Amino acid sequence: MRRVRVWVIGLTFVTCTAQAQTPVPDDPLLDSSVGSSSSAASTEARGVLRARDQAMLASELSGRIVELPFSEGESFKKGDTLARFDCSAYQAQLNAAQAASRGASEELAHNRQLAALNSVGRFEVARAEARLSETQAQSQVYQVQVKRCSVVAPFDGQVVERKVQRYESVAAGAPLLDVVDNRTLEIHLLVPSRWMGKLKPGQTFSFVPDETGRPLDATVKRLGARIDEGSQTLLLVATLPSASGLLAGMSGTARFAELK
């Protein structure tokens, strides 16, 4: 009984020793894939599409919205009315200011006629001139207010998001509409700062959006003005040819064949 136990313990020890000494074979495919990945990473960079023309339109005055004709995704043209406020109070003030301006103009003309006949002095004429200038300035102020009652599209584009709804009352400076023009897209990349000496405006590269998978020819437009000291990256902005089906916010991979 004692001999059997010794033999089993010895067998177990030999077996464990043999397993510990068994070499693990090298995996050439694993080494090759790692090297290939490192090589690809050195000439690839992630980027996002951004529109040159995009804006968050805000209210320039306090008031109630009476017209909001475009919804999310709808297209508009430059000059279209995107939002309109109830401006009856501003219009009434403008009418009053214009009427006062006409009265001041008549008063000035009358005083000038009297001054020609030496019936009034120069002081009355100067006061009438000042009164006319004051009423004209007030009229211009209310004209600006009335003009702000309509929010006009600054460019051709689409509505991304409506921040308010029709019949809501908003304060001055409140966001109204987020708009974008997807026809004027640029690529924004963060590339390693060590590439700076190899990149220049006019250089071409390939950009593949994740959403489409279709390669696009892009051209370097400009480089950033500062290197991020934390990530050691540099902003690169590139232009794209006009292509349908692209939207701002799409991300993808840029490949620089000339940097290999």
PLY file of the C-alpha trace (Angstrom):
ply
format ascii 1.0
element vertex 260
property float x
property float y
property float z
element edge 259
property int vertex1
property int vertex2
end_header
0.00 0.00 0.00
2.81 2.37 0.79
4.59 1.60 -2.49
1.51 2.42 -4.57
1.18 5.83 -2.99
4.81 6.68 -3.74
4.45 5.60 -7.33
1.34 7.71 -7.89
2.98 10.78 -6.43
6.01 10.27 -8.60
3.91 9.83 -11.71
2.01 13.01 -11.00
5.24 14.94 -10.52
6.68 13.67 -13.79
3.50 14.46 -15.69
3.37 18.05 -14.40
7.02 18.53 -15.20
6.52 17.31 -18.76
3.60 19.67 -19.25
5.54 22.62 -17.94
8.39 21.91 -20.33
6.17 21.55 -23.42
6.99 24.52 -25.74
4.22 26.67 -27.21
4.61 26.93 -31.00
4.82 30.37 -32.59
1.77 31.67 -34.47
3.01 33.33 -37.67
-0.53 34.48 -38.58
-0.86 36.31 -35.26
2.50 38.04 -35.71
1.63 38.94 -39.28
-1.74 40.40 -38.33
-0.24 42.52 -35.58
2.37 43.91 -37.92
-0.24 44.58 -40.58
-2.44 46.37 -38.06
0.43 48.54 -36.91
1.28 49.42 -40.49
-2.33 50.27 -41.29
-2.67 52.41 -38.19
0.32 54.47 -39.25
-1.44 55.60 -42.47
-5.07 55.72 -41.33
-7.02 58.23 -39.27
-10.59 58.55 -38.15
-12.64 61.55 -39.18
-16.12 63.05 -39.29
-18.08 64.98 -41.92
-19.03 68.52 -40.97
-20.97 71.14 -42.90
-19.35 74.47 -43.69
-22.76 76.13 -43.47
-24.63 75.25 -40.30
-26.23 77.43 -37.66
-28.39 77.52 -34.58
-30.89 80.27 -35.36
-32.12 82.20 -32.32
-34.81 84.77 -31.64
-33.68 88.39 -31.72
-36.73 89.59 -29.79
-39.35 88.42 -27.32
-42.65 87.37 -28.79
-45.11 84.66 -29.79
-44.40 82.47 -32.81
-47.23 82.47 -35.36
-45.52 80.72 -38.25
-42.99 77.86 -38.34
-43.38 76.34 -41.80
-40.48 73.85 -41.91
-40.14 70.64 -39.91
-37.16 68.36 -39.29
-35.60 67.11 -42.50
-37.41 69.54 -44.79
-35.40 71.61 -47.24
-35.55 75.37 -47.68
-34.00 78.04 -49.89
-31.96 81.06 -48.95
-34.32 83.91 -48.11
-37.26 81.69 -47.09
-39.07 82.63 -43.88
-38.22 79.97 -41.30
-40.12 81.55 -38.39
-42.39 84.55 -37.93
-43.47 86.31 -34.74
-46.61 88.22 -33.84
-45.37 91.77 -34.31
-48.59 93.77 -34.13
-47.24 95.82 -31.20
-43.97 96.59 -32.99
-45.86 97.48 -36.16
-48.09 99.89 -34.25
-45.04 101.57 -32.71
-43.50 101.87 -36.15
-46.65 103.47 -37.54
-46.70 105.96 -34.68
-43.03 106.83 -35.16
-43.52 107.33 -38.90
-46.50 109.61 -38.27
-44.45 111.64 -35.79
-41.67 111.87 -38.34
-44.05 113.23 -40.97
-45.35 115.82 -38.51
-41.84 116.91 -37.59
-40.97 117.23 -41.27
-44.01 119.51 -41.85
-43.10 121.58 -38.81
-39.55 122.04 -40.05
-40.74 123.12 -43.51
-43.16 125.62 -41.95
-40.50 127.11 -39.68
-38.11 127.49 -42.57
-40.74 129.43 -44.49
-41.31 131.69 -41.49
-37.57 132.13 -41.05
-37.34 133.32 -44.65
-39.88 136.00 -43.74
-38.01 136.82 -40.52
-41.06 135.71 -38.54
-39.15 133.14 -36.40
-35.57 132.95 -35.30
-32.89 130.38 -36.05
-33.56 128.67 -32.71
-37.03 127.52 -33.78
-35.64 126.16 -37.02
-32.84 124.29 -35.24
-35.31 122.83 -32.74
-37.56 121.63 -35.57
-34.56 120.00 -37.25
-33.62 118.19 -34.02
-37.21 117.02 -33.57
-37.25 115.58 -37.09
-33.96 113.75 -36.53
-35.31 112.27 -33.29
-38.49 110.96 -34.86
-36.59 109.53 -37.82
-34.24 107.68 -35.45
-37.19 106.23 -33.53
-38.75 105.14 -36.79
-35.54 103.33 -37.78
-35.46 101.51 -34.43
-38.98 100.18 -34.90
-38.21 99.25 -38.50
-35.39 97.04 -37.24
-37.73 95.47 -34.67
-40.33 94.71 -37.30
-37.69 93.24 -39.58
-36.61 90.90 -36.76
-40.13 89.53 -36.57
-39.25 87.20 -39.45
-36.32 84.76 -39.27
-34.97 84.37 -42.80
-32.88 81.45 -44.04
-29.22 82.51 -44.39
-28.46 79.74 -46.92
-29.99 76.78 -48.74
-30.30 73.86 -46.36
-32.40 71.58 -44.20
-33.87 71.74 -40.72
-32.02 69.48 -38.30
-34.15 70.18 -35.23
-36.94 72.50 -34.16
-36.30 73.84 -30.69
-39.73 75.49 -30.38
-43.24 74.98 -31.66
-45.82 77.22 -33.23
-47.77 79.48 -30.85
-45.09 79.30 -28.18
-43.81 82.53 -26.62
-40.04 82.80 -26.43
-37.56 85.24 -24.96
-34.91 87.13 -26.88
-31.94 84.89 -27.58
-33.90 81.63 -27.33
-32.82 78.91 -29.83
-35.37 78.33 -32.58
-33.99 76.09 -35.33
-30.85 74.06 -35.97
-30.16 74.18 -39.71
-27.48 72.70 -41.95
-26.43 72.62 -45.60
-25.33 69.07 -46.45
-24.10 70.12 -49.88
-21.00 71.80 -48.42
-19.34 69.07 -46.38
-15.78 68.91 -45.12
-13.78 66.16 -43.45
-12.31 66.89 -40.03
-9.53 64.51 -39.03
-7.25 64.26 -36.02
-3.94 62.98 -37.39
-0.71 62.22 -35.48
1.44 65.31 -35.13
4.43 63.44 -36.61
2.61 63.51 -39.97
2.82 67.29 -40.13
5.94 67.29 -42.29
4.37 64.87 -44.78
1.04 66.62 -45.25
0.34 69.75 -47.28
-2.67 71.48 -48.84
-3.69 69.93 -52.14
-2.61 66.42 -51.17
-5.19 63.72 -51.94
-6.27 60.71 -49.92
-9.15 58.24 -49.68
-11.99 58.57 -47.19
-14.48 55.75 -46.56
-17.64 56.68 -44.58
-18.79 53.93 -42.26
-22.41 54.42 -43.29
-21.86 53.92 -47.04
-18.59 51.96 -47.31
-17.88 53.74 -50.59
-14.39 55.28 -50.97
-14.30 58.99 -51.75
-11.44 61.08 -53.08
-10.62 63.89 -50.64
-8.16 66.77 -50.79
-6.31 68.36 -47.88
-7.58 71.92 -47.50
-5.72 73.16 -44.42
-3.98 72.03 -41.25
-4.74 73.12 -37.72
-2.86 75.93 -36.01
-1.92 74.04 -32.85
-0.95 70.52 -31.79
-2.84 69.03 -28.87
-0.15 68.38 -26.29
-2.14 65.63 -24.58
-2.93 63.41 -27.56
-0.15 64.70 -29.87
-2.67 65.13 -32.69
-3.26 67.83 -35.29
-6.52 68.92 -36.93
-6.74 68.35 -40.68
-9.60 69.74 -42.76
-10.24 68.30 -46.22
-12.71 68.93 -49.01
-14.96 66.43 -50.74
-16.42 66.34 -54.24
-20.15 66.84 -54.47
-21.67 63.48 -53.63
-25.26 62.52 -52.88
-26.21 60.49 -49.85
-23.73 62.14 -47.47
-24.85 63.84 -44.27
-23.08 65.92 -41.69
-22.07 63.79 -38.72
-21.06 60.71 -40.71
-17.76 59.23 -39.56
-15.22 57.20 -41.46
-11.59 56.24 -42.08
-9.05 58.22 -44.06
-6.19 56.35 -45.77
-3.04 58.15 -46.88
-1.25 55.97 -49.42
1.61 58.48 -49.84
2.62 58.16 -46.19
3.45 54.45 -46.38
0 1
1 2
2 3
3 4
4 5
5 6
6 7
7 8
8 9
9 10
10 11
11 12
12 13
13 14
14 15
15 16
16 17
17 18
18 19
19 20
20 21
21 22
22 23
23 24
24 25
25 26
26 27
27 28
28 29
29 30
30 31
31 32
32 33
33 34
34 35
35 36
36 37
37 38
38 39
39 40
40 41
41 42
42 43
43 44
44 45
45 46
46 47
47 48
48 49
49 50
50 51
51 52
52 53
53 54
54 55
55 56
56 57
57 58
58 59
59 60
60 61
61 62
62 63
63 64
64 65
65 66
66 67
67 68
68 69
69 70
70 71
71 72
72 73
73 74
74 75
75 76
76 77
77 78
78 79
79 80
80 81
81 82
82 83
83 84
84 85
85 86
86 87
87 88
88 89
89 90
90 91
91 92
92 93
93 94
94 95
95 96
96 97
97 98
98 99
99 100
100 101
101 102
102 103
103 104
104 105
105 106
106 107
107 108
108 109
109 110
110 111
111 112
112 113
113 114
114 115
115 116
116 117
117 118
118 119
119 120
120 121
121 122
122 123
123 124
124 125
125 126
126 127
127 128
128 129
129 130
130 131
131 132
132 133
133 134
134 135
135 136
136 137
137 138
138 139
139 140
140 141
141 142
142 143
143 144
144 145
145 146
146 147
147 148
148 149
149 150
150 151
151 152
152 153
153 154
154 155
155 156
156 157
157 158
158 159
159 160
160 161
161 162
162 163
163 164
164 165
165 166
166 167
167 168
168 169
169 170
170 171
171 172
172 173
173 174
174 175
175 176
176 177
177 178
178 179
179 180
180 181
181 182
182 183
183 184
184 185
185 186
186 187
187 188
188 189
189 190
190 191
191 192
192 193
193 194
194 195
195 196
196 197
197 198
198 199
199 200
200 201
201 202
202 203
203 204
204 205
205 206
206 207
207 208
208 209
209 210
210 211
211 212
212 213
213 214
214 215
215 216
216 217
217 218
218 219
219 220
220 221
221 222
222 223
223 224
224 225
225 226
226 227
227 228
228 229
229 230
230 231
231 232
232 233
233 234
234 235
235 236
236 237
237 238
238 239
239 240
240 241
241 242
242 243
243 244
244 245
245 246
246 247
247 248
248 249
249 250
250 251
251 252
252 253
253 254
254 255
255 256
256 257
257 258
258 259
